[in-house]
Structure formats: structure tokens, C-alpha cells
Amino acid sequence: MTAGGGRVDPGTGRVAVASFVGTAIEFYDFYLYGTAAALVLNSAFFPTLSPVAGSLAAFSTFAVAFVARPLGALLFGHLGDRRGRKSTLVASLLVMGCATVAIGLLPGYDAIGVAAPVALTALRFLQGLGLGGEWGGAALLANECAPPGRKGWYSTFPQVGPAVGFALASGSFLVLSTALSDDAFRDWGWRVPFLASAVLVLVGLRVRLTIAETPEFARLTAQRERSSKPLLDMLREAPARLFGAGGTIVVCYVLFYVATTFGLAYATKTLGRPRGDVLLDQIAAVGAMALTTVVACRAADRFGRKPVLVTGCLAAIAAGVTLPGGHPVFALAAMGWVYGPLGAFLPELFPARFRYSASSFAYTLGGVLGGALAPTLATHLVSAHGTGAIGWYVAAAAAVSVACVLLLPETYKARSGPRSVRL
């Protein structure tokens, strides 16, 4: 506690580790499902369907989490604005971790019949619920502890977490698919990464339980400025900004899930490429995504959020022509350039008293619009119109995001976010 101000210093190192480790673990859990959906879930849970129909069914259960994410954002956002950032982040991590481990233990269709895909869908819903509260809390943890002028840089920590989580998820499947026979991998090997999540969640909990509350929330508590109804305040005071903020991230979700989940299925099943080669390509691409995320966060502190975001959206249009079938490195590099500054930009758009709710909901709304059906739509577009349709799909998503960025205000000179909201 600092003198006079009632401000809590959570410790820079602990904040960095807590915001990074939590998002890495939660997105590892979330991406495991996408990778498994592309590789094995159709045969394990939908064996009575044709290969194409099975893939579409697996991708449909993948989309369920994106429906749950806004609900998780509303639930955990309310708790985060009322009870605090720290305790809410612990709860979201537990929900995600338990659902992921349960997927690893779930019997397949051959064992329990139609109950298997039903239970799988329910657990995927819980994954989405947990992740809905994760990103907003981690972004606020970094943003509200950052000194003025360095909020973009501090947002690097939670924004790089998803890249690391995806690399861990893909890497675990790569190791298992290389070490095991195809039958063993499809029988039980795919379950190992889901079960390993239990260890990672324990590590994440240990880290998050050691941090203090953010200075901004401590100030709200000390001055009795916490909102009693943050969800209503969010909808009453900032509806246009809320939906505009959600639109800024649409292109990120489209690029990511077309390049990874759809790209993995298309390359292995349609093009006949070895599973290990495609996973290696995706791990390399997500490394490029992490690099551009870091650079873009630094650039956003120097040049502003909006110029960096617009540049990234334009790069995304060019990246769309490389998908599908090509190396995903350019697509994910473009995605990282947009994704990085959003860790600072979205929280800075809203007052602290309902910031957790608003930034979380905006982030997950973009996921519903951009990511929920991306693998399914990409599969349909390629089947009906050929691979060139993917480029038009990505370009349309980029146009939506550019329009939303241009309509929203610049935020990088703000010290602690707005007191009131106008679009």
C-alpha cells in the first residue's frame, strides 16, 4: 500500500507472470479442442457420419464455446467489476481446467453412444464459459498495473500467452502423433494433452494466488466507486462503443481459425500432407505471431493504437490470399500485428467501474462474429467456390475491423481510461 493513495502494488514481475501464465494455460486448453477437432474428434465421437460430415459435426461442437464465451464474459465480468480482478481470474482458470481434464476422461461414442457427443458439447460449453472471463481479467491485470505511456508494452504479457498456449497444444499433439502409431493416437493418445492440463492449472493457480489486487480496482474500492450493476451500466452508457470494440477483433479470429483449425484439417485430409509436417508449420507460424504481437505492442505505445491496428488489418487482406494450403506464417504474423495492441486498446475504451465486463464482452463478441463458424464457413466456401473464396472471406473480415477501428477514439494518451463514454 503506498502512502495516501490506497494504491496496491502487485509487483511488476508477478503481474507479468500472472497475466502471461494464465492466458497461456487457458488458451492451451481452448486450442487443444480445435486441434483435436481437426484430427480425431470426428472418428471418436461421430463415427457414424461420413468423413466430411464428421468434420463438420466436430467443428460445430468447436463453435459451441464461442456461444458460451459472451455468457462467461458477462458472468465473470460482473464478478470482476464487483469482487475484484484477482479472485475472478482464479475462478475462470478453474472452470476451464476442470472442463479440459473432463474431456480427456470422456468415453467415446463406441462406449456410451450418443451420450458421448452430448457430453462433449457440454464440456466444450464450459471451456468457453471459462475462457470468456480469462482474457478481460488478464488484460486488465496488466493494463491497470502499467505506468502511463507503457500500457501497450505491459499488454504484451497477456497477448503473447495465447501464442504460447497454441504452440504447447500443437507441440503436444505433434510429439504424440510422432511417437505413437495412428491407431494408438486415435484410441488414447489424443487424450494425454487434455489430462496434462491438470498440472498446468495447478501451476497457474499458484501464480495467481500470490498477486495482489490491481491499483485501479483498489482505488475504486477505497473511493466507493464500484458499480453495483456493471452490466447495466455497460449497456446503458457504452452500447455503440461496445459493439465497435467487438468488431475490431473480428479479423483476428477469422485469420487464426482459418489458418489453424481449418488449415490443419484441409492440409491433412484434402491435400494429404503428413500431420506432423502441418503441425510444425503451424508452430512456426504461431512463433511469427508472437513476434509481431510484441513489436506491435511497442509500436502502439509510440505511434498510437489506431495506426498500428489499421496497418495490421491491411496486412490481413494480403495474407488472405495465401490460405488455404499455403504456409500459415504470413496470416498469423498479420494477425499478431492486430492482436497485440488490442490488449491495451479495448480496456482503455471503458471506465474502470465496468471495464472488466465491457472489455471481456467486446472481446468475446468478436469471437462469436469472427471465430465461431470460421472453420465451418471455410470448409463450405472451399467446397462450393474453391480456395480463392478464402481470400474474399478474410478481406471482408478485415474491412469490418478497419471500419470499427476508424470509428473508435484513440486511447494511447489516456492515463487511466475515460470517466464517461461517447463513441
Contacts in CASP RR format, 6 or more apart in sequence:
PFRMAT RR
TARGET T0000
AUTHOR 0000-0000-0000
METHOD contacts of the structure
MODEL  1
MTAGGGRVDPGTGRVAVASFVGTAIEFYDFYLYGTAAALVLNSAFFPTLS
PVAGSLAAFSTFAVAFVARPLGALLFGHLGDRRGRKSTLVASLLVMGCAT
VAIGLLPGYDAIGVAAPVALTALRFLQGLGLGGEWGGAALLANECAPPGR
KGWYSTFPQVGPAVGFALASGSFLVLSTALSDDAFRDWGWRVPFLASAVL
VLVGLRVRLTIAETPEFARLTAQRERSSKPLLDMLREAPARLFGAGGTIV
VCYVLFYVATTFGLAYATKTLGRPRGDVLLDQIAAVGAMALTTVVACRAA
DRFGRKPVLVTGCLAAIAAGVTLPGGHPVFALAAMGWVYGPLGAFLPELF
PARFRYSASSFAYTLGGVLGGALAPTLATHLVSAHGTGAIGWYVAAAAAV
SVACVLLLPETYKARSGPRSVRL
1 7 0 8 1.000
1 8 0 8 1.000
2 9 0 8 1.000
5 219 0 8 1.000
5 222 0 8 1.000
6 218 0 8 1.000
6 219 0 8 1.000
6 222 0 8 1.000
7 215 0 8 1.000
7 218 0 8 1.000
7 219 0 8 1.000
8 212 0 8 1.000
8 213 0 8 1.000
8 214 0 8 1.000
8 215 0 8 1.000
8 218 0 8 1.000
9 212 0 8 1.000
9 215 0 8 1.000
10 141 0 8 1.000
10 145 0 8 1.000
10 211 0 8 1.000
10 212 0 8 1.000
10 213 0 8 1.000
10 214 0 8 1.000
10 215 0 8 1.000
11 145 0 8 1.000
11 211 0 8 1.000
11 212 0 8 1.000
12 145 0 8 1.000
14 207 0 8 1.000
14 210 0 8 1.000
14 211 0 8 1.000
15 141 0 8 1.000
15 142 0 8 1.000
15 145 0 8 1.000
15 154 0 8 1.000
15 157 0 8 1.000
15 211 0 8 1.000
16 142 0 8 1.000
16 154 0 8 1.000
16 157 0 8 1.000
17 157 0 8 1.000
17 207 0 8 1.000
18 89 0 8 1.000
18 138 0 8 1.000
18 141 0 8 1.000
18 207 0 8 1.000
18 208 0 8 1.000
18 210 0 8 1.000
18 211 0 8 1.000
19 138 0 8 1.000
19 139 0 8 1.000
19 141 0 8 1.000
19 142 0 8 1.000
19 157 0 8 1.000
19 158 0 8 1.000
20 157 0 8 1.000
20 158 0 8 1.000
20 160 0 8 1.000
20 161 0 8 1.000
20 164 0 8 1.000
21 203 0 8 1.000
21 204 0 8 1.000
21 207 0 8 1.000
21 208 0 8 1.000
22 89 0 8 1.000
22 93 0 8 1.000
22 134 0 8 1.000
22 138 0 8 1.000
22 161 0 8 1.000
22 204 0 8 1.000
22 207 0 8 1.000
22 208 0 8 1.000
23 134 0 8 1.000
23 135 0 8 1.000
23 138 0 8 1.000
23 158 0 8 1.000
23 159 0 8 1.000
23 161 0 8 1.000
23 162 0 8 1.000
24 160 0 8 1.000
24 161 0 8 1.000
24 162 0 8 1.000
24 164 0 8 1.000
24 165 0 8 1.000
24 168 0 8 1.000
25 93 0 8 1.000
25 96 0 8 1.000
25 97 0 8 1.000
25 165 0 8 1.000
25 197 0 8 1.000
25 200 0 8 1.000
25 201 0 8 1.000
25 203 0 8 1.000
25 204 0 8 1.000
26 92 0 8 1.000
26 93 0 8 1.000
26 96 0 8 1.000
26 97 0 8 1.000
26 130 0 8 1.000
26 131 0 8 1.000
26 134 0 8 1.000
27 131 0 8 1.000
27 134 0 8 1.000
27 161 0 8 1.000
27 162 0 8 1.000
27 164 0 8 1.000
27 165 0 8 1.000
27 166 0 8 1.000
28 164 0 8 1.000
28 165 0 8 1.000
28 166 0 8 1.000
28 168 0 8 1.000
28 169 0 8 1.000
28 197 0 8 1.000
28 200 0 8 1.000
29 96 0 8 1.000
29 97 0 8 1.000
29 99 0 8 1.000
29 100 0 8 1.000
29 127 0 8 1.000
29 131 0 8 1.000
29 197 0 8 1.000
29 200 0 8 1.000
30 65 0 8 1.000
30 96 0 8 1.000
30 127 0 8 1.000
30 128 0 8 1.000
30 131 0 8 1.000
31 162 0 8 1.000
31 165 0 8 1.000
31 166 0 8 1.000
31 169 0 8 1.000
31 170 0 8 1.000
31 260 0 8 1.000
32 100 0 8 1.000
32 103 0 8 1.000
32 169 0 8 1.000
32 172 0 8 1.000
32 193 0 8 1.000
32 194 0 8 1.000
32 197 0 8 1.000
33 41 0 8 1.000
33 62 0 8 1.000
33 65 0 8 1.000
33 100 0 8 1.000
33 103 0 8 1.000
33 124 0 8 1.000
33 127 0 8 1.000
34 62 0 8 1.000
34 260 0 8 1.000
34 261 0 8 1.000
35 169 0 8 1.000
35 170 0 8 1.000
35 173 0 8 1.000
35 260 0 8 1.000
35 261 0 8 1.000
35 264 0 8 1.000
36 173 0 8 1.000
36 190 0 8 1.000
36 194 0 8 1.000
37 55 0 8 1.000
37 58 0 8 1.000
37 59 0 8 1.000
37 61 0 8 1.000
37 62 0 8 1.000
37 261 0 8 1.000
37 265 0 8 1.000
37 375 0 8 1.000
38 55 0 8 1.000
38 58 0 8 1.000
38 261 0 8 1.000
38 262 0 8 1.000
38 263 0 8 1.000
38 264 0 8 1.000
38 265 0 8 1.000
38 268 0 8 1.000
38 375 0 8 1.000
39 173 0 8 1.000
39 177 0 8 1.000
39 190 0 8 1.000
39 264 0 8 1.000
39 265 0 8 1.000
39 268 0 8 1.000
39 275 0 8 1.000
40 185 0 8 1.000
40 186 0 8 1.000
40 190 0 8 1.000
41 58 0 8 1.000
41 61 0 8 1.000
41 120 0 8 1.000
42 49 0 8 1.000
42 51 0 8 1.000
42 54 0 8 1.000
42 55 0 8 1.000
42 57 0 8 1.000
42 58 0 8 1.000
43 186 0 8 1.000
44 108 0 8 1.000
44 109 0 8 1.000
44 116 0 8 1.000
44 186 0 8 1.000
44 190 0 8 1.000
45 57 0 8 1.000
45 58 0 8 1.000
45 61 0 8 1.000
45 108 0 8 1.000
45 109 0 8 1.000
45 116 0 8 1.000
45 117 0 8 1.000
45 120 0 8 1.000
46 53 0 8 1.000
46 54 0 8 1.000
46 57 0 8 1.000
46 58 0 8 1.000
46 109 0 8 1.000
46 117 0 8 1.000
47 109 0 8 1.000
47 110 0 8 1.000
48 109 0 8 1.000
49 57 0 8 1.000
51 269 0 8 1.000
52 379 0 8 1.000
55 265 0 8 1.000
55 269 0 8 1.000
55 379 0 8 1.000
56 376 0 8 1.000
56 379 0 8 1.000
57 117 0 8 1.000
59 261 0 8 1.000
59 262 0 8 1.000
59 265 0 8 1.000
59 375 0 8 1.000
59 376 0 8 1.000
59 379 0 8 1.000
60 376 0 8 1.000
61 117 0 8 1.000
61 120 0 8 1.000
61 121 0 8 1.000
61 124 0 8 1.000
62 124 0 8 1.000
62 261 0 8 1.000
62 375 0 8 1.000
63 371 0 8 1.000
63 372 0 8 1.000
63 373 0 8 1.000
63 376 0 8 1.000
64 121 0 8 1.000
64 124 0 8 1.000
64 125 0 8 1.000
64 128 0 8 1.000
65 124 0 8 1.000
65 125 0 8 1.000
65 127 0 8 1.000
65 128 0 8 1.000
65 131 0 8 1.000
66 128 0 8 1.000
66 364 0 8 1.000
66 367 0 8 1.000
66 368 0 8 1.000
66 371 0 8 1.000
66 372 0 8 1.000
67 125 0 8 1.000
67 368 0 8 1.000
67 372 0 8 1.000
68 124 0 8 1.000
68 125 0 8 1.000
68 126 0 8 1.000
68 127 0 8 1.000
68 128 0 8 1.000
68 129 0 8 1.000
68 130 0 8 1.000
68 132 0 8 1.000
69 128 0 8 1.000
69 129 0 8 1.000
69 131 0 8 1.000
69 132 0 8 1.000
69 364 0 8 1.000
69 367 0 8 1.000
69 368 0 8 1.000
70 132 0 8 1.000
70 361 0 8 1.000
70 364 0 8 1.000
70 365 0 8 1.000
70 368 0 8 1.000
71 129 0 8 1.000
71 132 0 8 1.000
72 128 0 8 1.000
72 129 0 8 1.000
72 130 0 8 1.000
72 131 0 8 1.000
72 132 0 8 1.000
72 133 0 8 1.000
72 360 0 8 1.000
72 364 0 8 1.000
73 132 0 8 1.000
73 133 0 8 1.000
73 136 0 8 1.000
73 357 0 8 1.000
73 360 0 8 1.000
73 361 0 8 1.000
73 363 0 8 1.000
73 364 0 8 1.000
74 231 0 8 1.000
74 357 0 8 1.000
74 360 0 8 1.000
74 361 0 8 1.000
75 129 0 8 1.000
75 133 0 8 1.000
76 88 0 8 1.000
76 91 0 8 1.000
76 92 0 8 1.000
76 130 0 8 1.000
76 132 0 8 1.000
76 133 0 8 1.000
76 134 0 8 1.000
76 137 0 8 1.000
76 356 0 8 1.000
76 360 0 8 1.000
77 88 0 8 1.000
77 133 0 8 1.000
77 136 0 8 1.000
77 137 0 8 1.000
77 230 0 8 1.000
77 231 0 8 1.000
77 356 0 8 1.000
77 357 0 8 1.000
77 360 0 8 1.000
77 361 0 8 1.000
78 230 0 8 1.000
78 231 0 8 1.000
78 357 0 8 1.000
79 87 0 8 1.000
79 88 0 8 1.000
79 91 0 8 1.000
80 87 0 8 1.000
80 88 0 8 1.000
80 137 0 8 1.000
80 356 0 8 1.000
80 357 0 8 1.000
81 226 0 8 1.000
81 227 0 8 1.000
81 230 0 8 1.000
81 353 0 8 1.000
81 354 0 8 1.000
81 355 0 8 1.000
81 356 0 8 1.000
81 357 0 8 1.000
82 226 0 8 1.000
82 227 0 8 1.000
82 228 0 8 1.000
82 230 0 8 1.000
84 213 0 8 1.000
84 217 0 8 1.000
84 356 0 8 1.000
85 137 0 8 1.000
85 140 0 8 1.000
85 141 0 8 1.000
85 144 0 8 1.000
85 213 0 8 1.000
85 214 0 8 1.000
85 217 0 8 1.000
85 356 0 8 1.000
86 141 0 8 1.000
86 208 0 8 1.000
86 211 0 8 1.000
86 212 0 8 1.000
86 213 0 8 1.000
86 214 0 8 1.000
88 133 0 8 1.000
88 137 0 8 1.000
88 356 0 8 1.000
89 133 0 8 1.000
89 134 0 8 1.000
89 137 0 8 1.000
89 138 0 8 1.000
89 141 0 8 1.000
89 208 0 8 1.000
90 205 0 8 1.000
90 208 0 8 1.000
90 209 0 8 1.000
92 130 0 8 1.000
92 131 0 8 1.000
92 132 0 8 1.000
92 133 0 8 1.000
92 134 0 8 1.000
92 137 0 8 1.000
93 130 0 8 1.000
93 134 0 8 1.000
93 201 0 8 1.000
93 204 0 8 1.000
93 205 0 8 1.000
93 208 0 8 1.000
94 201 0 8 1.000
94 205 0 8 1.000
95 126 0 8 1.000
95 129 0 8 1.000
95 130 0 8 1.000
96 126 0 8 1.000
96 127 0 8 1.000
96 128 0 8 1.000
96 130 0 8 1.000
96 131 0 8 1.000
96 134 0 8 1.000
96 201 0 8 1.000
97 197 0 8 1.000
97 198 0 8 1.000
97 201 0 8 1.000
98 126 0 8 1.000
99 123 0 8 1.000
99 124 0 8 1.000
99 126 0 8 1.000
99 127 0 8 1.000
99 130 0 8 1.000
100 127 0 8 1.000
100 194 0 8 1.000
100 197 0 8 1.000
101 194 0 8 1.000
101 195 0 8 1.000
101 197 0 8 1.000
101 198 0 8 1.000
101 201 0 8 1.000
102 123 0 8 1.000
103 120 0 8 1.000
103 123 0 8 1.000
103 124 0 8 1.000
103 127 0 8 1.000
103 194 0 8 1.000
104 191 0 8 1.000
104 194 0 8 1.000
104 195 0 8 1.000
105 191 0 8 1.000
105 194 0 8 1.000
105 195 0 8 1.000
106 116 0 8 1.000
106 119 0 8 1.000
106 120 0 8 1.000
106 123 0 8 1.000
107 116 0 8 1.000
108 116 0 8 1.000
109 116 0 8 1.000
109 117 0 8 1.000
112 119 0 8 1.000
132 360 0 8 1.000
132 363 0 8 1.000
132 364 0 8 1.000
133 360 0 8 1.000
135 158 0 8 1.000
135 360 0 8 1.000
135 363 0 8 1.000
135 364 0 8 1.000
136 346 0 8 1.000
136 347 0 8 1.000
136 356 0 8 1.000
136 359 0 8 1.000
136 360 0 8 1.000
136 363 0 8 1.000
137 356 0 8 1.000
137 360 0 8 1.000
138 157 0 8 1.000
138 158 0 8 1.000
139 155 0 8 1.000
139 158 0 8 1.000
139 159 0 8 1.000
139 343 0 8 1.000
139 344 0 8 1.000
139 346 0 8 1.000
139 347 0 8 1.000
139 359 0 8 1.000
139 363 0 8 1.000
140 214 0 8 1.000
140 216 0 8 1.000
140 347 0 8 1.000
140 355 0 8 1.000
140 356 0 8 1.000
140 359 0 8 1.000
141 158 0 8 1.000
141 211 0 8 1.000
141 214 0 8 1.000
142 151 0 8 1.000
142 154 0 8 1.000
142 155 0 8 1.000
142 157 0 8 1.000
142 158 0 8 1.000
142 343 0 8 1.000
143 151 0 8 1.000
143 152 0 8 1.000
143 154 0 8 1.000
143 155 0 8 1.000
143 343 0 8 1.000
143 344 0 8 1.000
143 347 0 8 1.000
143 348 0 8 1.000
144 214 0 8 1.000
144 215 0 8 1.000
144 216 0 8 1.000
144 217 0 8 1.000
144 347 0 8 1.000
144 352 0 8 1.000
145 154 0 8 1.000
145 214 0 8 1.000
145 215 0 8 1.000
146 152 0 8 1.000
146 153 0 8 1.000
146 154 0 8 1.000
146 155 0 8 1.000
148 415 0 8 1.000
149 301 0 8 1.000
149 412 0 8 1.000
150 301 0 8 1.000
151 301 0 8 1.000
151 344 0 8 1.000
151 348 0 8 1.000
151 412 0 8 1.000
152 297 0 8 1.000
152 298 0 8 1.000
152 300 0 8 1.000
152 301 0 8 1.000
152 341 0 8 1.000
152 343 0 8 1.000
152 344 0 8 1.000
152 412 0 8 1.000
153 297 0 8 1.000
153 298 0 8 1.000
153 301 0 8 1.000
154 344 0 8 1.000
155 297 0 8 1.000
155 340 0 8 1.000
155 341 0 8 1.000
155 343 0 8 1.000
155 344 0 8 1.000
156 293 0 8 1.000
156 294 0 8 1.000
156 297 0 8 1.000
156 298 0 8 1.000
156 340 0 8 1.000
158 343 0 8 1.000
159 293 0 8 1.000
159 297 0 8 1.000
159 339 0 8 1.000
159 340 0 8 1.000
159 342 0 8 1.000
159 343 0 8 1.000
160 290 0 8 1.000
160 293 0 8 1.000
160 294 0 8 1.000
162 339 0 8 1.000
163 286 0 8 1.000
163 287 0 8 1.000
163 289 0 8 1.000
163 290 0 8 1.000
163 293 0 8 1.000
163 336 0 8 1.000
164 290 0 8 1.000
166 260 0 8 1.000
166 282 0 8 1.000
166 286 0 8 1.000
167 283 0 8 1.000
167 286 0 8 1.000
167 287 0 8 1.000
167 290 0 8 1.000
169 193 0 8 1.000
170 279 0 8 1.000
170 282 0 8 1.000
170 283 0 8 1.000
170 286 0 8 1.000
171 279 0 8 1.000
171 283 0 8 1.000
172 192 0 8 1.000
172 193 0 8 1.000
172 196 0 8 1.000
173 190 0 8 1.000
173 193 0 8 1.000
173 279 0 8 1.000
174 276 0 8 1.000
174 279 0 8 1.000
174 280 0 8 1.000
174 283 0 8 1.000
176 185 0 8 1.000
176 189 0 8 1.000
176 190 0 8 1.000
176 192 0 8 1.000
176 193 0 8 1.000
177 185 0 8 1.000
177 275 0 8 1.000
177 276 0 8 1.000
177 279 0 8 1.000
178 276 0 8 1.000
180 189 0 8 1.000
213 221 0 8 1.000
216 352 0 8 1.000
216 416 0 8 1.000
217 352 0 8 1.000
219 225 0 8 1.000
219 352 0 8 1.000
220 226 0 8 1.000
220 352 0 8 1.000
220 353 0 8 1.000
225 352 0 8 1.000
225 353 0 8 1.000
226 353 0 8 1.000
227 233 0 8 1.000
227 353 0 8 1.000
227 354 0 8 1.000
230 353 0 8 1.000
230 354 0 8 1.000
230 356 0 8 1.000
230 357 0 8 1.000
231 354 0 8 1.000
231 357 0 8 1.000
233 353 0 8 1.000
233 354 0 8 1.000
234 242 0 8 1.000
234 350 0 8 1.000
234 354 0 8 1.000
234 357 0 8 1.000
234 358 0 8 1.000
234 361 0 8 1.000
235 242 0 8 1.000
237 351 0 8 1.000
237 354 0 8 1.000
237 420 0 8 1.000
237 421 0 8 1.000
238 349 0 8 1.000
238 350 0 8 1.000
238 354 0 8 1.000
238 358 0 8 1.000
238 421 0 8 1.000
240 423 0 8 1.000
241 349 0 8 1.000
241 350 0 8 1.000
241 358 0 8 1.000
241 408 0 8 1.000
241 421 0 8 1.000
241 423 0 8 1.000
242 358 0 8 1.000
242 361 0 8 1.000
242 362 0 8 1.000
242 365 0 8 1.000
243 362 0 8 1.000
243 365 0 8 1.000
244 362 0 8 1.000
244 404 0 8 1.000
244 407 0 8 1.000
244 408 0 8 1.000
245 345 0 8 1.000
245 346 0 8 1.000
245 349 0 8 1.000
245 358 0 8 1.000
245 359 0 8 1.000
245 362 0 8 1.000
245 363 0 8 1.000
245 404 0 8 1.000
245 408 0 8 1.000
246 346 0 8 1.000
246 362 0 8 1.000
246 363 0 8 1.000
246 365 0 8 1.000
246 366 0 8 1.000
246 369 0 8 1.000
246 404 0 8 1.000
247 362 0 8 1.000
247 365 0 8 1.000
247 366 0 8 1.000
247 369 0 8 1.000
247 400 0 8 1.000
247 401 0 8 1.000
247 404 0 8 1.000
248 309 0 8 1.000
248 338 0 8 1.000
248 342 0 8 1.000
248 345 0 8 1.000
248 346 0 8 1.000
248 401 0 8 1.000
248 404 0 8 1.000
248 405 0 8 1.000
248 408 0 8 1.000
249 338 0 8 1.000
249 339 0 8 1.000
249 342 0 8 1.000
249 346 0 8 1.000
249 362 0 8 1.000
249 363 0 8 1.000
249 366 0 8 1.000
249 367 0 8 1.000
249 401 0 8 1.000
250 366 0 8 1.000
250 367 0 8 1.000
250 369 0 8 1.000
250 370 0 8 1.000
250 397 0 8 1.000
250 400 0 8 1.000
250 401 0 8 1.000
250 404 0 8 1.000
251 313 0 8 1.000
251 316 0 8 1.000
251 335 0 8 1.000
251 338 0 8 1.000
251 370 0 8 1.000
251 394 0 8 1.000
251 397 0 8 1.000
251 398 0 8 1.000
251 400 0 8 1.000
251 401 0 8 1.000
252 335 0 8 1.000
252 336 0 8 1.000
252 338 0 8 1.000
252 339 0 8 1.000
252 342 0 8 1.000
252 401 0 8 1.000
253 366 0 8 1.000
253 367 0 8 1.000
253 369 0 8 1.000
253 370 0 8 1.000
253 371 0 8 1.000
253 374 0 8 1.000
253 397 0 8 1.000
254 370 0 8 1.000
254 371 0 8 1.000
254 374 0 8 1.000
254 393 0 8 1.000
254 394 0 8 1.000
254 397 0 8 1.000
255 316 0 8 1.000
255 319 0 8 1.000
255 320 0 8 1.000
255 331 0 8 1.000
255 332 0 8 1.000
255 334 0 8 1.000
255 335 0 8 1.000
255 394 0 8 1.000
255 397 0 8 1.000
256 332 0 8 1.000
256 335 0 8 1.000
256 371 0 8 1.000
256 374 0 8 1.000
257 370 0 8 1.000
257 371 0 8 1.000
257 374 0 8 1.000
257 375 0 8 1.000
258 323 0 8 1.000
258 324 0 8 1.000
258 331 0 8 1.000
258 374 0 8 1.000
258 375 0 8 1.000
258 378 0 8 1.000
258 390 0 8 1.000
258 393 0 8 1.000
258 394 0 8 1.000
259 282 0 8 1.000
259 285 0 8 1.000
259 323 0 8 1.000
259 328 0 8 1.000
259 331 0 8 1.000
259 332 0 8 1.000
259 335 0 8 1.000
260 282 0 8 1.000
260 286 0 8 1.000
260 328 0 8 1.000
260 332 0 8 1.000
261 374 0 8 1.000
261 375 0 8 1.000
262 324 0 8 1.000
262 374 0 8 1.000
262 375 0 8 1.000
262 378 0 8 1.000
262 379 0 8 1.000
263 278 0 8 1.000
263 323 0 8 1.000
263 324 0 8 1.000
263 325 0 8 1.000
263 328 0 8 1.000
263 378 0 8 1.000
264 278 0 8 1.000
264 279 0 8 1.000
264 282 0 8 1.000
265 375 0 8 1.000
265 379 0 8 1.000
266 324 0 8 1.000
266 325 0 8 1.000
266 378 0 8 1.000
266 379 0 8 1.000
266 382 0 8 1.000
267 273 0 8 1.000
267 278 0 8 1.000
267 281 0 8 1.000
267 324 0 8 1.000
267 325 0 8 1.000
268 274 0 8 1.000
268 275 0 8 1.000
268 278 0 8 1.000
271 325 0 8 1.000
281 327 0 8 1.000
281 328 0 8 1.000
281 329 0 8 1.000
282 328 0 8 1.000
284 327 0 8 1.000
284 329 0 8 1.000
285 327 0 8 1.000
285 328 0 8 1.000
285 329 0 8 1.000
285 331 0 8 1.000
285 332 0 8 1.000
285 333 0 8 1.000
286 332 0 8 1.000
287 332 0 8 1.000
288 329 0 8 1.000
288 330 0 8 1.000
288 332 0 8 1.000
288 333 0 8 1.000
289 332 0 8 1.000
289 333 0 8 1.000
289 335 0 8 1.000
289 336 0 8 1.000
289 339 0 8 1.000
290 336 0 8 1.000
291 333 0 8 1.000
292 333 0 8 1.000
292 334 0 8 1.000
292 336 0 8 1.000
292 337 0 8 1.000
293 336 0 8 1.000
293 337 0 8 1.000
293 339 0 8 1.000
293 340 0 8 1.000
295 337 0 8 1.000
296 308 0 8 1.000
296 312 0 8 1.000
296 336 0 8 1.000
296 337 0 8 1.000
296 338 0 8 1.000
296 339 0 8 1.000
296 340 0 8 1.000
296 341 0 8 1.000
297 340 0 8 1.000
297 341 0 8 1.000
297 343 0 8 1.000
297 344 0 8 1.000
299 308 0 8 1.000
299 341 0 8 1.000
300 308 0 8 1.000
300 340 0 8 1.000
300 341 0 8 1.000
300 344 0 8 1.000
300 345 0 8 1.000
300 412 0 8 1.000
301 412 0 8 1.000
304 341 0 8 1.000
304 410 0 8 1.000
304 412 0 8 1.000
305 341 0 8 1.000
305 344 0 8 1.000
305 345 0 8 1.000
305 348 0 8 1.000
305 410 0 8 1.000
305 411 0 8 1.000
305 412 0 8 1.000
306 405 0 8 1.000
306 406 0 8 1.000
306 408 0 8 1.000
306 410 0 8 1.000
308 337 0 8 1.000
308 341 0 8 1.000
309 338 0 8 1.000
309 341 0 8 1.000
309 342 0 8 1.000
309 345 0 8 1.000
309 401 0 8 1.000
309 405 0 8 1.000
310 402 0 8 1.000
310 405 0 8 1.000
310 406 0 8 1.000
311 337 0 8 1.000
312 334 0 8 1.000
312 337 0 8 1.000
312 338 0 8 1.000
313 338 0 8 1.000
313 398 0 8 1.000
313 401 0 8 1.000
313 402 0 8 1.000
313 405 0 8 1.000
314 398 0 8 1.000
314 402 0 8 1.000
315 333 0 8 1.000
315 334 0 8 1.000
315 337 0 8 1.000
316 331 0 8 1.000
316 334 0 8 1.000
316 335 0 8 1.000
316 338 0 8 1.000
316 394 0 8 1.000
316 397 0 8 1.000
316 398 0 8 1.000
316 401 0 8 1.000
317 394 0 8 1.000
317 395 0 8 1.000
317 398 0 8 1.000
318 330 0 8 1.000
318 334 0 8 1.000
319 330 0 8 1.000
319 331 0 8 1.000
319 333 0 8 1.000
319 334 0 8 1.000
319 335 0 8 1.000
319 394 0 8 1.000
320 331 0 8 1.000
320 390 0 8 1.000
320 391 0 8 1.000
320 394 0 8 1.000
320 395 0 8 1.000
321 388 0 8 1.000
321 391 0 8 1.000
322 328 0 8 1.000
322 330 0 8 1.000
322 331 0 8 1.000
323 331 0 8 1.000
323 387 0 8 1.000
323 390 0 8 1.000
323 391 0 8 1.000
323 394 0 8 1.000
324 378 0 8 1.000
324 382 0 8 1.000
324 387 0 8 1.000
324 390 0 8 1.000
325 387 0 8 1.000
331 394 0 8 1.000
338 401 0 8 1.000
342 363 0 8 1.000
344 411 0 8 1.000
344 412 0 8 1.000
345 411 0 8 1.000
346 359 0 8 1.000
346 362 0 8 1.000
346 363 0 8 1.000
347 355 0 8 1.000
347 359 0 8 1.000
347 417 0 8 1.000
348 411 0 8 1.000
348 412 0 8 1.000
348 414 0 8 1.000
348 417 0 8 1.000
349 358 0 8 1.000
349 359 0 8 1.000
349 362 0 8 1.000
349 408 0 8 1.000
349 409 0 8 1.000
349 411 0 8 1.000
349 417 0 8 1.000
349 418 0 8 1.000
349 421 0 8 1.000
350 358 0 8 1.000
350 359 0 8 1.000
350 417 0 8 1.000
350 418 0 8 1.000
350 421 0 8 1.000
351 417 0 8 1.000
351 418 0 8 1.000
351 419 0 8 1.000
351 420 0 8 1.000
351 421 0 8 1.000
352 416 0 8 1.000
352 417 0 8 1.000
355 417 0 8 1.000
369 400 0 8 1.000
370 397 0 8 1.000
377 393 0 8 1.000
378 390 0 8 1.000
378 393 0 8 1.000
381 389 0 8 1.000
381 390 0 8 1.000
381 393 0 8 1.000
382 389 0 8 1.000
382 390 0 8 1.000
407 423 0 8 1.000
408 423 0 8 1.000
409 423 0 8 1.000
411 417 0 8 1.000
END
